[in-house]
Amino acid sequence: MTVHNLYIFDRNGNCLYYNEWNRKKQAGISKEEEFKLMYGMLFSIRSFVSKMSPLDMKEGFLSFQTSKYRLHYYETPSGLKFVMNTDLSVTNARDTLQHIYSNLYVEFIVKNPVCASTQTLESELFSSRLDAFIRALPYYSPRAA
């Protein structure tokens, strides 16, 4: 079991933060292009799900999987989007993404007067605490295939 990567997008589709842990294959395009593609895919999937759902969706889009990975999605009331890619054995990372938002992002970015939460996150404290949190997850394994 493993965590591949994490994206944090603002409400306008700008990638505020990105980190990789056990990503085996690179996209072959620039990071900026990858961020645009990821955000565009999320926008399209969310739109599709909301139009196709027979019920009023309170939770909205949570995750999807391919034959190789599972994408987990969490959107905050302010429009921040947290996206984590894991292997298929991780069935639900919603609590993990909520924890990253409330216990790491809010504490080390929002409450930090030096960090502007509307631009790329460059807080060493946030990055190091996030890395330690991800590595401590029960489904994190550096040797996963």
VENHUFEN-V871389 format. One record per pair of residues at least 4 apart in sequence whose ideal C-beta (glycine too) atoms are under 6 Angstrom apart, sorted by the first residue. I is the first residue (numbers start at 1). J is the second residue. D is the distance in Angstrom with one decimal. If there is no record, write none. Layout:
i:j:d
I:J:D
I:J:D
//
This chain:
i:j:d
1:87:5.9
1:89:4.5
1:139:4.0
1:141:5.5
2:22:4.4
2:87:5.1
2:141:5.1
2:144:3.4
3:21:5.0
3:86:5.3
3:134:5.5
3:140:5.3
4:22:5.6
4:23:4.8
4:85:4.2
5:20:4.5
5:23:5.3
5:85:5.2
6:19:5.4
6:84:5.0
7:15:5.9
7:18:5.4
7:38:6.0
7:83:4.3
8:16:4.8
8:17:4.1
8:82:5.7
9:13:6.0
9:15:5.6
9:39:5.6
9:81:4.2
10:14:4.9
10:16:5.5
11:79:3.0
13:39:4.3
15:35:3.9
16:120:5.9
16:121:5.1
17:121:4.3
22:144:5.8
27:34:4.9
29:33:4.2
29:34:5.7
45:61:5.9
46:61:4.9
48:52:6.0
49:53:5.9
49:61:4.7
53:57:5.0
61:73:5.7
63:70:5.9
63:72:4.8
64:71:5.5
65:70:4.2
69:85:5.1
70:86:5.4
70:88:5.6
71:85:5.4
72:84:4.6
72:93:3.9
73:83:5.7
74:82:4.5
74:97:3.6
75:81:5.1
76:80:4.4
76:101:5.7
82:97:4.5
84:93:5.4
86:90:3.8
90:139:4.8
93:97:5.9
99:103:5.1
100:104:5.1
101:105:4.9
102:106:5.4
104:108:5.8
104:129:5.6
104:130:5.5
105:109:5.1
106:110:4.6
107:111:5.8
108:112:5.9
108:123:5.8
108:125:5.3
108:126:4.1
109:115:4.8
109:117:5.2
109:126:5.7
110:117:5.7
115:123:5.3
134:140:5.9
135:140:5.5
//
